[in-house]
């Protein structure tokens, strides 16, 4: 599961991940070039963070 999040929805993304996977996710800031083309999972704003399972 990968969730992309803007500044506004980061808490929602973290809560959703923990509720679904019962574990803490990795939280990383997107690279500048990724920010341009990636939208938040919860709205239409450019994503700033990616929330995903630890690698």
mmCIF file of the N, C-alpha and C atoms, coordinates in Angstrom:
data_MODEL
# 
_entry.id   MODEL 
# 
loop_
_atom_site.group_PDB 
_atom_site.id 
_atom_site.type_symbol 
_atom_site.label_atom_id 
_atom_site.label_alt_id 
_atom_site.label_comp_id 
_atom_site.label_asym_id 
_atom_site.label_entity_id 
_atom_site.label_seq_id 
_atom_site.pdbx_PDB_ins_code 
_atom_site.Cartn_x 
_atom_site.Cartn_y 
_atom_site.Cartn_z 
_atom_site.occupancy 
_atom_site.B_iso_or_equiv 
_atom_site.pdbx_formal_charge 
_atom_site.auth_seq_id 
_atom_site.auth_comp_id 
_atom_site.auth_asym_id 
_atom_site.auth_atom_id 
_atom_site.pdbx_PDB_model_num 
ATOM 1   N N  . UNK A 1 1  ? 0.840  -1.176 0.000   1.00 0.00 ? 1  UNK A N  1 
ATOM 2   C CA . UNK A 1 1  ? 0.000  0.000  0.000   1.00 0.00 ? 1  UNK A CA 1 
ATOM 3   C C  . UNK A 1 1  ? 0.885  1.240  0.000   1.00 0.00 ? 1  UNK A C  1 
ATOM 4   N N  . UNK A 1 2  ? 0.646  2.116  -0.941  1.00 0.00 ? 2  UNK A N  1 
ATOM 5   C CA . UNK A 1 2  ? 1.335  3.405  -1.004  1.00 0.00 ? 2  UNK A CA 1 
ATOM 6   C C  . UNK A 1 2  ? 0.277  4.490  -0.974  1.00 0.00 ? 2  UNK A C  1 
ATOM 7   N N  . UNK A 1 3  ? 0.459  5.438  -0.094  1.00 0.00 ? 3  UNK A N  1 
ATOM 8   C CA . UNK A 1 3  ? -0.421 6.591  -0.046  1.00 0.00 ? 3  UNK A CA 1 
ATOM 9   C C  . UNK A 1 3  ? 0.406  7.839  -0.301  1.00 0.00 ? 3  UNK A C  1 
ATOM 10  N N  . UNK A 1 4  ? -0.115 8.710  -1.118  1.00 0.00 ? 4  UNK A N  1 
ATOM 11  C CA . UNK A 1 4  ? 0.539  9.985  -1.370  1.00 0.00 ? 4  UNK A CA 1 
ATOM 12  C C  . UNK A 1 4  ? -0.267 11.049 -0.653  1.00 0.00 ? 4  UNK A C  1 
ATOM 13  N N  . UNK A 1 5  ? 0.431  12.001 -0.021  1.00 0.00 ? 5  UNK A N  1 
ATOM 14  C CA . UNK A 1 5  ? -0.275 12.965 0.807   1.00 0.00 ? 5  UNK A CA 1 
ATOM 15  C C  . UNK A 1 5  ? 0.276  14.372 0.669   1.00 0.00 ? 5  UNK A C  1 
ATOM 16  N N  . UNK A 1 6  ? -0.635 15.324 0.722   1.00 0.00 ? 6  UNK A N  1 
ATOM 17  C CA . UNK A 1 6  ? -0.254 16.730 0.813   1.00 0.00 ? 6  UNK A CA 1 
ATOM 18  C C  . UNK A 1 6  ? -0.057 17.055 2.306   1.00 0.00 ? 6  UNK A C  1 
ATOM 19  N N  . UNK A 1 7  ? 0.343  18.284 2.602   1.00 0.00 ? 7  UNK A N  1 
ATOM 20  C CA . UNK A 1 7  ? 0.544  18.694 3.998   1.00 0.00 ? 7  UNK A CA 1 
ATOM 21  C C  . UNK A 1 7  ? -0.748 18.560 4.810   1.00 0.00 ? 7  UNK A C  1 
ATOM 22  N N  . UNK A 1 8  ? -1.868 18.851 4.211   1.00 0.00 ? 8  UNK A N  1 
ATOM 23  C CA . UNK A 1 8  ? -3.152 18.840 4.911   1.00 0.00 ? 8  UNK A CA 1 
ATOM 24  C C  . UNK A 1 8  ? -3.596 17.443 5.320   1.00 0.00 ? 8  UNK A C  1 
ATOM 25  N N  . UNK A 1 9  ? -3.353 16.453 4.497   1.00 0.00 ? 9  UNK A N  1 
ATOM 26  C CA . UNK A 1 9  ? -3.885 15.104 4.729   1.00 0.00 ? 9  UNK A CA 1 
ATOM 27  C C  . UNK A 1 9  ? -2.877 14.097 5.278   1.00 0.00 ? 9  UNK A C  1 
ATOM 28  N N  . UNK A 1 10 ? -1.718 14.529 5.731   1.00 0.00 ? 10 UNK A N  1 
ATOM 29  C CA . UNK A 1 10 ? -0.708 13.576 6.192   1.00 0.00 ? 10 UNK A CA 1 
ATOM 30  C C  . UNK A 1 10 ? -1.184 12.768 7.401   1.00 0.00 ? 10 UNK A C  1 
ATOM 31  N N  . UNK A 1 11 ? -1.881 13.393 8.332   1.00 0.00 ? 11 UNK A N  1 
ATOM 32  C CA . UNK A 1 11 ? -2.376 12.651 9.497   1.00 0.00 ? 11 UNK A CA 1 
ATOM 33  C C  . UNK A 1 11 ? -3.394 11.595 9.085   1.00 0.00 ? 11 UNK A C  1 
ATOM 34  N N  . UNK A 1 12 ? -4.246 11.924 8.138   1.00 0.00 ? 12 UNK A N  1 
ATOM 35  C CA . UNK A 1 12 ? -5.234 10.969 7.639   1.00 0.00 ? 12 UNK A CA 1 
ATOM 36  C C  . UNK A 1 12 ? -4.545 9.788  6.960   1.00 0.00 ? 12 UNK A C  1 
ATOM 37  N N  . UNK A 1 13 ? -3.519 10.053 6.182   1.00 0.00 ? 13 UNK A N  1 
ATOM 38  C CA . UNK A 1 13 ? -2.787 8.981  5.503   1.00 0.00 ? 13 UNK A CA 1 
ATOM 39  C C  . UNK A 1 13 ? -2.100 8.061  6.503   1.00 0.00 ? 13 UNK A C  1 
ATOM 40  N N  . UNK A 1 14 ? -1.471 8.633  7.520   1.00 0.00 ? 14 UNK A N  1 
ATOM 41  C CA . UNK A 1 14 ? -0.807 7.817  8.549   1.00 0.00 ? 14 UNK A CA 1 
ATOM 42  C C  . UNK A 1 14 ? -1.820 6.978  9.315   1.00 0.00 ? 14 UNK A C  1 
ATOM 43  N N  . UNK A 1 15 ? -2.941 7.586  9.710   1.00 0.00 ? 15 UNK A N  1 
ATOM 44  C CA . UNK A 1 15 ? -3.987 6.855  10.436  1.00 0.00 ? 15 UNK A CA 1 
ATOM 45  C C  . UNK A 1 15 ? -4.538 5.712  9.598   1.00 0.00 ? 15 UNK A C  1 
ATOM 46  N N  . UNK A 1 16 ? -4.782 5.961  8.323   1.00 0.00 ? 16 UNK A N  1 
ATOM 47  C CA . UNK A 1 16 ? -5.334 4.937  7.434   1.00 0.00 ? 16 UNK A CA 1 
ATOM 48  C C  . UNK A 1 16 ? -4.363 3.765  7.286   1.00 0.00 ? 16 UNK A C  1 
ATOM 49  N N  . UNK A 1 17 ? -3.091 4.063  7.134   1.00 0.00 ? 17 UNK A N  1 
ATOM 50  C CA . UNK A 1 17 ? -2.082 3.020  6.982   1.00 0.00 ? 17 UNK A CA 1 
ATOM 51  C C  . UNK A 1 17 ? -2.008 2.152  8.238   1.00 0.00 ? 17 UNK A C  1 
ATOM 52  N N  . UNK A 1 18 ? -1.927 2.785  9.396   1.00 0.00 ? 18 UNK A N  1 
ATOM 53  C CA . UNK A 1 18 ? -1.821 2.043  10.658  1.00 0.00 ? 18 UNK A CA 1 
ATOM 54  C C  . UNK A 1 18 ? -3.072 1.204  10.897  1.00 0.00 ? 18 UNK A C  1 
ATOM 55  N N  . UNK A 1 19 ? -4.241 1.744  10.611  1.00 0.00 ? 19 UNK A N  1 
ATOM 56  C CA . UNK A 1 19 ? -5.494 1.001  10.790  1.00 0.00 ? 19 UNK A CA 1 
ATOM 57  C C  . UNK A 1 19 ? -5.546 -0.231 9.895   1.00 0.00 ? 19 UNK A C  1 
ATOM 58  N N  . UNK A 1 20 ? -5.048 -0.111 8.693   1.00 0.00 ? 20 UNK A N  1 
ATOM 59  C CA . UNK A 1 20 ? -5.115 -1.222 7.738   1.00 0.00 ? 20 UNK A CA 1 
ATOM 60  C C  . UNK A 1 20 ? -4.023 -2.262 7.958   1.00 0.00 ? 20 UNK A C  1 
ATOM 61  N N  . UNK A 1 21 ? -2.802 -1.822 8.288   1.00 0.00 ? 21 UNK A N  1 
ATOM 62  C CA . UNK A 1 21 ? -1.666 -2.736 8.370   1.00 0.00 ? 21 UNK A CA 1 
ATOM 63  C C  . UNK A 1 21 ? -1.227 -3.080 9.793   1.00 0.00 ? 21 UNK A C  1 
ATOM 64  N N  . UNK A 1 22 ? -1.758 -2.373 10.781  1.00 0.00 ? 22 UNK A N  1 
ATOM 65  C CA . UNK A 1 22 ? -1.417 -2.620 12.196  1.00 0.00 ? 22 UNK A CA 1 
ATOM 66  C C  . UNK A 1 22 ? 0.083  -2.503 12.466  1.00 0.00 ? 22 UNK A C  1 
ATOM 67  N N  . UNK A 1 23 ? 0.746  -1.644 11.729  1.00 0.00 ? 23 UNK A N  1 
ATOM 68  C CA . UNK A 1 23 ? 2.171  -1.390 11.898  1.00 0.00 ? 23 UNK A CA 1 
ATOM 69  C C  . UNK A 1 23 ? 2.462  0.037  11.456  1.00 0.00 ? 23 UNK A C  1 
ATOM 70  N N  . UNK A 1 24 ? 3.607  0.546  11.855  1.00 0.00 ? 24 UNK A N  1 
ATOM 71  C CA . UNK A 1 24 ? 3.970  1.902  11.481  1.00 0.00 ? 24 UNK A CA 1 
ATOM 72  C C  . UNK A 1 24 ? 4.573  1.928  10.079  1.00 0.00 ? 24 UNK A C  1 
ATOM 73  N N  . UNK A 1 25 ? 4.253  2.943  9.307   1.00 0.00 ? 25 UNK A N  1 
ATOM 74  C CA . UNK A 1 25 ? 4.775  3.062  7.939   1.00 0.00 ? 25 UNK A CA 1 
ATOM 75  C C  . UNK A 1 25 ? 6.078  3.844  7.887   1.00 0.00 ? 25 UNK A C  1 
ATOM 76  N N  . UNK A 1 26 ? 6.672  3.820  6.721   1.00 0.00 ? 26 UNK A N  1 
ATOM 77  C CA . UNK A 1 26 ? 7.779  4.729  6.417   1.00 0.00 ? 26 UNK A CA 1 
ATOM 78  C C  . UNK A 1 26 ? 7.143  5.997  5.861   1.00 0.00 ? 26 UNK A C  1 
ATOM 79  N N  . UNK A 1 27 ? 7.655  7.117  6.278   1.00 0.00 ? 27 UNK A N  1 
ATOM 80  C CA . UNK A 1 27 ? 7.176  8.403  5.790   1.00 0.00 ? 27 UNK A CA 1 
ATOM 81  C C  . UNK A 1 27 ? 8.354  9.112  5.149   1.00 0.00 ? 27 UNK A C  1 
ATOM 82  N N  . UNK A 1 28 ? 8.225  9.426  3.874   1.00 0.00 ? 28 UNK A N  1 
ATOM 83  C CA . UNK A 1 28 ? 9.305  10.099 3.159   1.00 0.00 ? 28 UNK A CA 1 
ATOM 84  C C  . UNK A 1 28 ? 8.753  11.274 2.381   1.00 0.00 ? 28 UNK A C  1 
ATOM 85  N N  . UNK A 1 29 ? 9.565  12.306 2.260   1.00 0.00 ? 29 UNK A N  1 
ATOM 86  C CA . UNK A 1 29 ? 9.202  13.428 1.394   1.00 0.00 ? 29 UNK A CA 1 
ATOM 87  C C  . UNK A 1 29 ? 9.499  13.031 -0.042  1.00 0.00 ? 29 UNK A C  1 
ATOM 88  N N  . UNK A 1 30 ? 8.621  13.430 -0.935  1.00 0.00 ? 30 UNK A N  1 
ATOM 89  C CA . UNK A 1 30 ? 8.840  13.165 -2.351  1.00 0.00 ? 30 UNK A CA 1 
ATOM 90  C C  . UNK A 1 30 ? 9.952  14.061 -2.877  1.00 0.00 ? 30 UNK A C  1 
ATOM 91  N N  . UNK A 1 31 ? 10.662 13.577 -3.873  1.00 0.00 ? 31 UNK A N  1 
ATOM 92  C CA . UNK A 1 31 ? 11.681 14.384 -4.546  1.00 0.00 ? 31 UNK A CA 1 
ATOM 93  C C  . UNK A 1 31 ? 10.979 15.474 -5.348  1.00 0.00 ? 31 UNK A C  1 
ATOM 94  N N  . UNK A 1 32 ? 11.663 16.555 -5.597  1.00 0.00 ? 32 UNK A N  1 
ATOM 95  C CA . UNK A 1 32 ? 11.071 17.688 -6.313  1.00 0.00 ? 32 UNK A CA 1 
ATOM 96  C C  . UNK A 1 32 ? 10.437 17.286 -7.645  1.00 0.00 ? 32 UNK A C  1 
ATOM 97  N N  . UNK A 1 33 ? 11.113 16.429 -8.414  1.00 0.00 ? 33 UNK A N  1 
ATOM 98  C CA . UNK A 1 33 ? 10.565 16.033 -9.713  1.00 0.00 ? 33 UNK A CA 1 
ATOM 99  C C  . UNK A 1 33 ? 9.333  15.146 -9.580  1.00 0.00 ? 33 UNK A C  1 
ATOM 100 N N  . UNK A 1 34 ? 9.215  14.401 -8.475  1.00 0.00 ? 34 UNK A N  1 
ATOM 101 C CA . UNK A 1 34 ? 8.038  13.556 -8.241  1.00 0.00 ? 34 UNK A CA 1 
ATOM 102 C C  . UNK A 1 34 ? 6.838  14.388 -7.801  1.00 0.00 ? 34 UNK A C  1 
ATOM 103 N N  . UNK A 1 35 ? 7.092  15.485 -7.109  1.00 0.00 ? 35 UNK A N  1 
ATOM 104 C CA . UNK A 1 35 ? 6.008  16.330 -6.617  1.00 0.00 ? 35 UNK A CA 1 
ATOM 105 C C  . UNK A 1 35 ? 5.177  16.906 -7.758  1.00 0.00 ? 35 UNK A C  1 
ATOM 106 N N  . UNK A 1 36 ? 5.797  17.186 -8.869  1.00 0.00 ? 36 UNK A N  1 
ATOM 107 C CA . UNK A 1 36 ? 5.102  17.822 -9.979  1.00 0.00 ? 36 UNK A CA 1 
ATOM 108 C C  . UNK A 1 36 ? 4.009  16.952 -10.584 1.00 0.00 ? 36 UNK A C  1 
ATOM 109 N N  . UNK A 1 37 ? 4.210  15.650 -10.601 1.00 0.00 ? 37 UNK A N  1 
ATOM 110 C CA . UNK A 1 37 ? 3.259  14.769 -11.279 1.00 0.00 ? 37 UNK A CA 1 
ATOM 111 C C  . UNK A 1 37 ? 2.419  13.903 -10.346 1.00 0.00 ? 37 UNK A C  1 
ATOM 112 N N  . UNK A 1 38 ? 2.645  13.976 -9.036  1.00 0.00 ? 38 UNK A N  1 
ATOM 113 C CA . UNK A 1 38 ? 1.947  13.103 -8.099  1.00 0.00 ? 38 UNK A CA 1 
ATOM 114 C C  . UNK A 1 38 ? 0.923  13.886 -7.295  1.00 0.00 ? 38 UNK A C  1 
ATOM 115 N N  . UNK A 1 39 ? -0.314 13.428 -7.326  1.00 0.00 ? 39 UNK A N  1 
ATOM 116 C CA . UNK A 1 39 ? -1.403 14.081 -6.589  1.00 0.00 ? 39 UNK A CA 1 
ATOM 117 C C  . UNK A 1 39 ? -1.647 13.361 -5.270  1.00 0.00 ? 39 UNK A C  1 
ATOM 118 N N  . UNK A 1 40 ? -2.151 14.104 -4.297  1.00 0.00 ? 40 UNK A N  1 
ATOM 119 C CA . UNK A 1 40 ? -2.542 13.554 -2.998  1.00 0.00 ? 40 UNK A CA 1 
ATOM 120 C C  . UNK A 1 40 ? -3.635 12.499 -3.209  1.00 0.00 ? 40 UNK A C  1 
ATOM 121 N N  . UNK A 1 41 ? -3.596 11.440 -2.418  1.00 0.00 ? 41 UNK A N  1 
ATOM 122 C CA . UNK A 1 41 ? -4.602 10.380 -2.481  1.00 0.00 ? 41 UNK A CA 1 
ATOM 123 C C  . UNK A 1 41 ? -5.982 10.909 -2.082  1.00 0.00 ? 41 UNK A C  1 
ATOM 124 N N  . UNK A 1 42 ? -6.032 11.962 -1.268  1.00 0.00 ? 42 UNK A N  1 
ATOM 125 C CA . UNK A 1 42 ? -7.284 12.453 -0.692  1.00 0.00 ? 42 UNK A CA 1 
ATOM 126 C C  . UNK A 1 42 ? -7.828 13.728 -1.327  1.00 0.00 ? 42 UNK A C  1 
ATOM 127 N N  . UNK A 1 43 ? -7.026 14.396 -2.128  1.00 0.00 ? 43 UNK A N  1 
ATOM 128 C CA . UNK A 1 43 ? -7.496 15.617 -2.790  1.00 0.00 ? 43 UNK A CA 1 
ATOM 129 C C  . UNK A 1 43 ? -6.712 15.804 -4.092  1.00 0.00 ? 43 UNK A C  1 
ATOM 130 N N  . UNK A 1 44 ? -6.892 16.922 -4.738  1.00 0.00 ? 44 UNK A N  1 
ATOM 131 C CA . UNK A 1 44 ? -6.280 17.140 -6.052  1.00 0.00 ? 44 UNK A CA 1 
ATOM 132 C C  . UNK A 1 44 ? -5.025 18.016 -5.981  1.00 0.00 ? 44 UNK A C  1 
ATOM 133 N N  . UNK A 1 45 ? -4.490 18.183 -4.779  1.00 0.00 ? 45 UNK A N  1 
ATOM 134 C CA . UNK A 1 45 ? -3.294 18.999 -4.575  1.00 0.00 ? 45 UNK A CA 1 
ATOM 135 C C  . UNK A 1 45 ? -2.050 18.125 -4.790  1.00 0.00 ? 45 UNK A C  1 
ATOM 136 N N  . UNK A 1 46 ? -0.956 18.738 -5.174  1.00 0.00 ? 46 UNK A N  1 
ATOM 137 C CA . UNK A 1 46 ? 0.300  17.996 -5.362  1.00 0.00 ? 46 UNK A CA 1 
ATOM 138 C C  . UNK A 1 46 ? 0.733  17.355 -4.040  1.00 0.00 ? 46 UNK A C  1 
ATOM 139 N N  . UNK A 1 47 ? 1.129  16.101 -4.104  1.00 0.00 ? 47 UNK A N  1 
ATOM 140 C CA . UNK A 1 47 ? 1.580  15.368 -2.913  1.00 0.00 ? 47 UNK A CA 1 
ATOM 141 C C  . UNK A 1 47 ? 2.966  15.854 -2.488  1.00 0.00 ? 47 UNK A C  1 
ATOM 142 N N  . UNK A 1 48 ? 3.194  15.800 -1.179  1.00 0.00 ? 48 UNK A N  1 
ATOM 143 C CA . UNK A 1 48 ? 4.484  16.176 -0.606  1.00 0.00 ? 48 UNK A CA 1 
ATOM 144 C C  . UNK A 1 48 ? 5.153  14.951 0.017   1.00 0.00 ? 48 UNK A C  1 
ATOM 145 N N  . UNK A 1 49 ? 4.338  14.016 0.516   1.00 0.00 ? 49 UNK A N  1 
ATOM 146 C CA . UNK A 1 49 ? 4.835  12.844 1.228   1.00 0.00 ? 49 UNK A CA 1 
ATOM 147 C C  . UNK A 1 49 ? 4.346  11.549 0.582   1.00 0.00 ? 49 UNK A C  1 
ATOM 148 N N  . UNK A 1 50 ? 5.110  10.486 0.826   1.00 0.00 ? 50 UNK A N  1 
ATOM 149 C CA . UNK A 1 50 ? 4.666  9.134  0.482   1.00 0.00 ? 50 UNK A CA 1 
ATOM 150 C C  . UNK A 1 50 ? 4.700  8.319  1.767   1.00 0.00 ? 50 UNK A C  1 
ATOM 151 N N  . UNK A 1 51 ? 3.632  7.595  2.004   1.00 0.00 ? 51 UNK A N  1 
ATOM 152 C CA . UNK A 1 51 ? 3.491  6.735  3.173   1.00 0.00 ? 51 UNK A CA 1 
ATOM 153 C C  . UNK A 1 51 ? 3.420  5.316  2.634   1.00 0.00 ? 51 UNK A C  1 
ATOM 154 N N  . UNK A 1 52 ? 4.362  4.464  3.038   1.00 0.00 ? 52 UNK A N  1 
ATOM 155 C CA . UNK A 1 52 ? 4.372  3.101  2.526   1.00 0.00 ? 52 UNK A CA 1 
ATOM 156 C C  . UNK A 1 52 ? 4.974  2.136  3.538   1.00 0.00 ? 52 UNK A C  1 
ATOM 157 N N  . UNK A 1 53 ? 4.810  0.853  3.253   1.00 0.00 ? 53 UNK A N  1 
ATOM 158 C CA . UNK A 1 53 ? 5.367  -0.189 4.099   1.00 0.00 ? 53 UNK A CA 1 
ATOM 159 C C  . UNK A 1 53 ? 6.895  -0.140 4.059   1.00 0.00 ? 53 UNK A C  1 
ATOM 160 N N  . UNK A 1 54 ? 7.508  -0.457 5.196   1.00 0.00 ? 54 UNK A N  1 
ATOM 161 C CA . UNK A 1 54 ? 8.969  -0.451 5.241   1.00 0.00 ? 54 UNK A CA 1 
ATOM 162 C C  . UNK A 1 54 ? 9.546  -1.414 4.226   1.00 0.00 ? 54 UNK A C  1 
ATOM 163 N N  . UNK A 1 55 ? 10.647 -1.024 3.632   1.00 0.00 ? 55 UNK A N  1 
ATOM 164 C CA . UNK A 1 55 ? 11.271 -1.831 2.584   1.00 0.00 ? 55 UNK A CA 1 
ATOM 165 C C  . UNK A 1 55 ? 12.159 -2.885 3.169   1.00 0.00 ? 55 UNK A C  1 
# 
